[in-house]
Amino acid sequence: MSEFSWKKLFCGAMALLMLTLPMTACSESQNAAEDQTAPSGADQTAVEPIVDEEPETEESFDPGVPVNDYDGYTFTFYIRKCGANFWTVKDIWVEELNGDALNDAIYNRNDYINNTYNISVAQEFMGDNGACSTYVNKMVTAGENMDAVICNGNDTTAIAGKGQVMDLMEVPYLNLEQKWWDQNSIHDLSLCGKIFFAAGELTEADNNAVNVIAFVKDNITDYHLDDPYELVRDGKFTIDKFVEMSNAVLTDKNGDGKYNEDDVIGYLYFSDSGQTMFNALGNMCARLDSNGEPEITFLTDRSVESWTKLITFIQQDCTLSMSTELDVYKGMGDYDVKVKMIEGKNTLFSWVHMRDIENLREVESDFGVLPNPKFDEAQETYCNENDPYGTGFFSVPITCASPERTGIIIEAFSARSMQTVLPAYYDITLQGKYMRDDDSLEMLEIIFDSVIYDIGRYYNWGSMYGTISNMWNSKADTFASSFEKSSKVVKKAVEKTLKAYGTGD
């Protein structure tokens, strides 16, 4: 793992930003266009009452690559576009300045890169989940140039499995040890020393796809529950405590003898939540061994015990599935259901993506964000799943006309994104007053420092994810028997992947 944590750096910067936001918000967009190269922390001394004799050391965002003149070349990112725009990659290109902090940061970053390298940053939408891999396959088969691709985990593993993307270690000037690359993704998803795709500050799509817990603060107070922030800090936010708190709020508000969206339940969840919780309790479908080869780890004593705990929990009245159990909001998308339930204080906890926070900014109910619960207090860290469906990975197709140019531009683009777009992204994510507190910032640091990428879930060998999802939706405590049946299929699928990558026997 990287020793550098930009999340920690950002949390400190955000604390200062929140103090100065009312004074600086009006002038920020005007100043951005005038001074593109000002250090990201340059305005921080304005709120510091003590003047140091020695100037503070500023964080370096030097990409360490040549500043080449590319003679007006159009550098194109091929990216995902979701039908409902929820998972569309939105932070690569914008048309113009409009006064919005994030929009203008994206525009100014591109303007800086365009002027520095004499290129023109552009984007091409490939389509949604499934369509992206089809698009890349068509382009690569035809031998067409593609500078850079950003698509979700499902499509990325598909094109990588067909040998259609380069090993990023072989892309000149691409330095995956730099702080703007997510070291967790590189560590968890490499295969036999080869890295075919990676997540990083190139785009915030990967951050948006982290699955976490939202909670309604008034329900904590009204039902006299323990402070969840303190539980997290003390390492006591466990699945047993989660279940206890969920049961404590169960209330039949209308007295009709049944529990649905009109009442108060403990945990609102979705079909994907089974994988999230399975990982949260310290389990992985697969891990990399000492040789960098995938080791199937889904069937252990701990995973079986974890699954029993989870299924016993969701069989109780204090939980409600957005996939199979909606009554009042039946037919409504899960994104909208979360907003309705949190706004109405009809749930204590809800499974959410970080991407959902933007939708929740306008709700009247006060809410907070937490990491997913641990198996027990002995579990060393919280584990928060990065969702393959929603995330965004960078890769370089084998038909890229100039891998060197791509390496240089991507490093510079990523460095500038981390310096200027990242703070604006979090300003938007934390825009609502409910997220503007030190506790929320601390939770975000814990969440992003403990993101995991389950390689078995990403490659879905032998339909691992499908098995977990089916058991979860049917509330079946059949973990051991279900995976024992599929073990041979899983093993063959892994061998096929390794062979396709040129790393198998």
N, C-alpha and C positions, 0 to 999 in steps of 0.2 A: 504494500500500500504506500501511497505517497505520503511523505512526512508533512507536506504542505496541505493545509486545509483552507481553501478559499472561502468556505462557508463560515469559518471562524472569523476570518478577516472581514467578511461582509457583515456579520452580525454586529461587530464593533462599529463599523461605518454606519450601519443603519440606525444605531442608537443615537448617533450624532445627527443623522439626517432627520430623524423624527423631531428632534428639538428645534431644528432650523427650518423645517419644511414650510411653515406658513410664510416665512420671510423670503424664502428663495424660490418658491414654486413659480411665481409670476415671471421671474427674470431668467429662469433656467434655460428655456427653449431659445430665448434671444441670444444668450451668451454662447450656446453650444455651437452655432454656426460660425461665430467669430473666432473661436479658439479651439480648434479640433485637437490640439496636442497638449492641452493643459493636463497635468497629472490628476488622477481621479481623486486624490485626497487634498487637492490644493486649497479648498475652501474650509477645511476642517479647523485651521488655526483661528478662524473668526469666532468660534465658540469656546476657545480655550483661554481661560482667564490668566494663565501663567505663561509668560514668554520665556522660552528656553534660550539659553545662550547658543546651544548647538542646534542646527536644523534637524528635524526628524528625518530618518531614513525612509524614503518612499519606496513602495513596492515596485519592482521592475516588471514591465510588460514587454520587454524587448524580445521579439520572436527569434532573433539570432539567425536571420536568413538574409541572403543578398537582396538588395533593392534593385531589381532588374526592370528595364523598360520593355514592356510587352506590346508596344506599338498599337495600342487601342484594341487589343484582343478582347472579345466577349467571353468572359469566364462564366460558364453556366452551371448552376446547381440544379440537379434533377431531384425534385422533392415530392412529398406526399401531399395530396389534397383530399380531405375527408368530405363526404357529401354534406354533412351537417356542420362542417368547419370546426368541430370540436377538437379533432386531432390534426388538423391541417398545420403544416410547418409554416408559421407566420413571421418568423424573425430573420429571414434571409434577405428579403428585399421589400422596400416600400417605394411608392411613387414620388412622394414629396413630403416636406415638412408640414405638420399640421398642428403643432403645439402640444401634442400628446408626448409624454416623457419617453415612453418606449418606442413609439414610432420614430421620433426624432433621433433617438440614440442609434436606431438601426440605419436611418438615412445618413447620419453623420459618419458612422463607421464605414459604410460603403463609399461615401464620398472620399474619405481619407484613403481607403484602399485603392480606389479608382485613380486618384491623383498620384499616390505614391508609386504605384506599379504600372501606371498608364494602361489600365484595363477598364472594362465595363462589366460590373457584376450584374448577372441576370439570373432568372429562375425559370424553370419549366416544370409545370405540374404533370405528374405521371398518373394520378388517380389515387384510389383508396387502397386499403388492405387487399392484397392479392393482385391488384392491377399494377402495382409498382414493379413486382418481380416479372410480370408479363412484359411490361414496357422495357425493362433492362434487358431481358432475354432477347427481345426483338432487335434492340439496338446493337447488342454485342454480337448476335448472330450475323447481322448485316455489316459488322465491322465499323460501325459509326462511332465517332469520337464522343466520349462523355467525360467531362472534367471531374465531376464529383457527384455522388449520390447520397441522399438522406432519405431513408425509409425505415419503417418500423422493424421490430425484431423478427416477425414472421416472414416478411419479404426479404430481409437482409440475409437470414440464414438460408433461405431458398436459393438466392442468387450465389451465395458463397458456396453452397453445396453443389452447385453446378460448375464450379470453377470459373465463375464469371467476374470475380473481383481479385485484386492483387493482395498479396501479403503486405500489409502496411509497413512492415519493417524494411521492405525493399523500395519504398517510395522515397526518393532523395529529399533531404531537408525536413522530412516529417519527424519530429522528435516527440515520441509518445511518452517520454518521461517528464515533459513540461507540465506545469501545474494546471493548464487549461484542458488537459485530458483527464477523464475520469479513470483513476487507477483501479477502482473496483471493477469496472467493466472490462478493462484489459486483463486483470488478474483472473476474473471469473470465467471469461469467455474465449480466451486464447486456446489454441489446440496444438499441442506438441511444439510449443515455441513459435507458432505462427499466429499472427493477428490479422484477421481479414476485415474487421470492422471495429469501431470504437465510438464511445460516447464522450462528449466534452462540451466546452463552452461555445463551440461552433454554433450550436443551437440549444435552446432551453427545452426542446421536446423531451429529452430524457428526464429532466427535472419534473416536468409536468406529469409524467407517467408513474411517479412514485406513489404507491398505495399506502395511505395512512388512515388515522382515525380522527374524525371531527367529533367534538362533544358540545352539548348545550350547557353553558355555564349556570343558567338559572336552575336547571334540574339538579345540578350538584348542590346548590344552596338550598333549594326547596325540600330536597329529600335528605339533607344533612349528611352528605357523603364526604369521604376523604378527598382532599385536594388532589386531583390527578397529576398536576404538575409536580407536587412533592413526591408522589408515588413514583413517578418516572425518575426524578433526581435520586431517590433513595434505592433505585433498582427493585422496587416492590410492585411495579405495574405488571403483574403476571396474569396469566389466563384465569387462574382461580379468582383473583381479585376482580378481574373484568366481569366474570360471570356473577359474582356476588353483587357488584354494583348494578349490573343489568337487571337482576331480579328485584333489587331494592326499589326501583322506580316503577315497576309494572303496576299500571293503574287502569281499571276499566272506567274511563271517564263518563261514558254515557250510560253505564249500568245495563248494557244489553247482554251481558254474560259471555261476550266473546271479545277477542283482542284484534284490532286492526289499526289502520292509519289514523282513526279518530281518537285513539287512546294514547297512553304513554307506554312505550316499550323500551327495552334496554339496548338492543343492537339491531340496526338496520343494515342489511347486507345484500350482496349480489352473487351471481353464479361464480364470478372470479374470486370472490372472497375466500373460498376454500383454499386456493393456492396461496393467497396472501397470508392467511393464518397458519397454514402448514409451514411456510418459510419462517414466519414470525416466531414460531416455537423452536427455532433452531434446526429445522430439517431442510434438506435439499434433495431434489430428485437425483441429482448427479453433482459430483465435484471433480476437480482435477487432481490427479495423483502427483507424486514427486516427479514423474516424467512428463507431466503436462497432458496426460491422456485422461479422458473422462472415466470416472469410476461411478458406477450406478450405486446410489446410496439411499434410495427411497424406502427400502424395506429393512428397518432396524427396530430394535425394541422401543427406542424412543419415538420413532415415527408412528408406530402402532399405538402406543400410549397417547401420543399427541392427538391422533385422529379420534380415538375414543372420547377424549375430553371434548374435542370440538363438536362431534356429532351429538353427544349427550347434551351439550349446550344448546345447539340450534333446534333440538327436539322440544325445547321448553317454550312456554308461551311468551317469554320476555324477548324473543327474537322474531324478526319479520324479514322474509325474503322478497326483494324487489323483482326477482326472476319468476317466482312461482306462487306467491301468496298475497299479491295485492288485491284489494277489494275496492276501496274508495278511489284509488288512483290507477286502477287497472287500465292498461293500454298506454299509460304515460311512460315516457323514457326515464331511465333510472336517474339521469342528471337532474331532471325536473322534480322527481320524487324526493331526492335528497334535499333540495331547496324547500319544498313544501313541508317536509317532516321537521327539518331543523327550524324553519321559521315559525312553525306552529308549536314548537317544543314538544313534539310527539315522540321523540326518541332521545335517549341519553347519548348513545354512541352511534356513529354512522361510518361505514366504510366509504372512503372517498379517494379520488385521485388528487394530487396537488393541483391538477388542472381545474378541479371543481371549485377551488377557492375563489377564483374570479367570479364565478356564478353566485357564490355565497356572500359576496361583499355587500350586497344591498339588503340582505335580510335584517329584520328588526331584532331578532333574538341574538343575544351575545353568545358567540361560539369561540372555541379554541381548537388547536390541532395538537395531536399526540402521536408518538410512534406506536406501532402495533405492540400488543402485550407480549411479554416473554413467557417461556415455558414455566420457569420458576426463578427464584431469586439467585440461584447459582449460575444461571445463564449469564455469560459475561457481558454480552451486548444485546441491544435491541436490533431486530432484523426487519428491514422494510423493503419489500419486493418492488423491483422496477418492472412494470407491466410490459411485456413484449408487444402487445397490440397497440399501445399508445405511444411507445417510446420512439426515439429517433437516433439512428446510427449512421455514421459517416463511413463510406467505402469508396474505393476507386476502381471502376471497371477496367478490365484488361485491355480494352480498346482505347483507353485514354491516350491521346496523341502525345502528351508531354507530362509524364509523371513528375518530372522535376518542377515544372511550372505549377502543377497542382500542389506539390509539397510545399513550395514557397508561399503560394497564395493562402493555402489552408492554415499554415502556421501563423501568418500575419493576421489573417481574418479572425482566427480563434483568440489570439492574444488581444486584439482590439475589442473583440466581443466581451472578453472577461473584464477588461478595463472599463468599458463604457456601457455596454448593453446589459450586462449582468445586474448592476445596481438599479438600472431603470426597470428591469424585469421584476425585481423584488419590490420596488416601489409600487408597481402595479399590483403584484400579488398581495401585498400587505396594505393596499390602499384604504380598505375599510377601517373604521375606528376600532373594530373589535379585534383586529390583529395587531394593533399598535400597542404592545406591551412587552416588557422584557421577557416574560415567561414564554410568549409565542416565539420570540427570536431564539431563545434558548432551545426550545423544542425543535425548531427548524435545524439548528446546528446538530442536534442529536440525530434527527431523522436523516439528514443528508450525509452525515458521517457514517451511517450504518446502512446504506443502500446495498442490497445484494442482487446479483444476477444469477438466477438458477439456470445453469447451462442445460440441464435436462428439460426444463420448462421451455427454454428458448428453441431447442431443436425438436422438442416434443417426441423424442424417440419412443416408438411403440405406443404413441398416443398417451404418454404419461399424463399430460394436462387433461386430456379428455376423460381419462379414468378418474382423476381427482374431482373434476367438475361434475361428472355424472353421479359419483358417490355423494358429493356435497348437496346437489340439488334434490336427490332422493333421500337424503339424510340416512345414508346406509353406513353402518359401522362394519364394513367388509374390507378393510384396508389390506390386510395380509393376503387373504384369498384372492382378491382382485389383482394384485400385483404379482402374485405367484403365477397366475395364469398367463400373464403377459411377459414374463421375464425373458423367454427365448426370443420373442419378437423384438423386445427392447435391445437385446444384445446384437441381433442381426442389424438393426437400424443404426446402432453406434458404429459397427464395423463398416457399414455402407458409407457413412459420413466420413470416417477416417480415410477410407479408400479414395473417395471423391476429392479429399483435400491433399491426397498424396502423402498421407502420414500413416496409413495402415499397412499391414503386411501384404 
